[in-house]
Amino acid sequence: MRLVLLVLTVTTAWAQTPAPKAAKAAGPAFQTTGTLLQVMRGIMLPNANVVFDSGNAPPKDDKGWLAAQNSALTVAEAGNLLMIGGRAQGRADWNQLAHGLISAAQKTYKAALAKNADALLDAAGDLTDACDACHKKYRDPQREAAEKAKAQQK
């Protein structure tokens, strides 16, 4: 009888023990190749310019709409590149600004897919605003400081 009671007690205690939590799977280790400046000049700028040009002068044929679609998609996806590899450099609002860029680029992509010139013009304006928000805070002050330092050296 004692043996049965012992087995029941151990079994009950074991059944009530919570299962060990699975360790969190580590996310993928992203590897960057280019600097932030290279990403901006090599990926963002040329593709954003296609989107802006398409917003100002809507594509006239399927080939032009496809170029606008591909460039808008590239800008949206490249927004994610701004958030990996330490590119935020401790800037608290960097990822929020990058998400704003992604949202605006997704809007341009949807407008280009719909081949809607008015929506594309509107979305391209939103993309301009998203770019400006980050540039005014991070790019322009750096340029001004560099120009000021250069002028003082003369």
N, C-alpha and C positions, 0 to 999 in steps of 0.2 A: 504494500500500500504506500509506504514511504517512497518507493521508487516511482510509482505512478504519479504521486504528488510532485516529486522533484522534476520529472519529465514535463508535466503540465506547467509548472512554474517557469522552467527554463524556456519552454516553447512559447509561452505567452510573453515572456520578457523579450525574447528574440523577435517575435512577430511585431512588437510595439517599438522596436528600435528603428529610428528613421534610416532610410537608405542613405548611403554617403552621397554627397552632392558631386556631380560630375565636374571635373575641372573645366573652366571656361576654355574653349578652343581659341587659340591665338589667331588673330586675323592674319591675312596674307602680308608678307613682308614686301612692301613695294620698294622697287629700286628705281631711283631717278638717275637720269643721265645728264640732262641739261640744267642750267641755272634758271632762276625765275626770269631773268632778262631774256634768255634764249627761248624759253617757252612763250613769253609774251611776243617777242619779235618773230619767231618762227612758226608759231601755231595760231595764237590769238589774233595778232594784228592782220595778217593776210586774210584770214577767214572772216573776221569782223568787218573788214573793208568790203568784202563781197556782199555781206548782209546789208551794210549801210548803202552801198551803191544800188543794190536791188530794191531797197526801200525808197530811195530817191528817184530811181528810174526803173520801174517794174520790168521784170523779164518779159521778153516778147514771144518766147517759144519754150517748149518743154526742156530744151537743153539749159536755158537760162534759169528756169525754175528749179531744175535739178541741182545746178550750181548753188543757188540760194539755199536749198534744202540741205545739201551736204555741208556747206559752210556754217549754217546755223547749228546743225547737229554737232559739228566739230567744236564750235565755241562752247556749246552746252557741255559736252563731254570733257573738254579741256578745263572747264571750271573746276572739275574734280582734281586735276593736276596741280592746281594752286594750293590744294589743302594737304598734299602729301610731301613726304621727304623733308619736313622741317621748314617748308617755305613760309609758314605763318610766322616764324621767328619770334614767338612770344607776343605777337600782336593779338590782343584779346578779341577784336571784332573781325579779324581777317576771314575766318570761315563764314561768318554771317554775310560779309560782303561777297564772298565767292558764291554763296548760295543765292544771293540776289542776282548775280551775273548768270548763274545757271537758269534760274527761273525766267529771266528776260530772254535768254537765248532759246529756251524751250518754247516760249511764246512766238519768237520769230520762226522757229522750225515749224510749228503748227500752222502759222500763217502761210509759210512757203508751201507746205504740203497741200493746203487748201487752194493755193494759187490765188490768194486774196491780196491784191495790191494795197488796199486801204489798211487791212489788218497788218500787213508786213511793214508799212510805213509807221504805223502806231507802235508796233513791237520793236522796230529798229530804234525808235525814240526811247523806249524803255531800256533797250540795251545800251544806248548812249549814256543814259542816266546812271545805269549800274556801273559802267566803266568809269564815268566821271567821279562817282562817289568814292571809289577806291583811289583813283589817281590823285584827286585833290588832297586826300589824307596822306598817302604814302609816296607816290611818285613825284608829284610837283614840289613838295618841300625839300626832297633830296636834291632835285635838279637845282632849285634856287640856292641851296646851301653850297652845292658844288660850283655854281657860277660865281657866287660871292667869294668863295675861297680862291678861285682862279683869278678873279679881278684883284684881290688883295696881293697876289703874288707878283703882279706886274709893277 
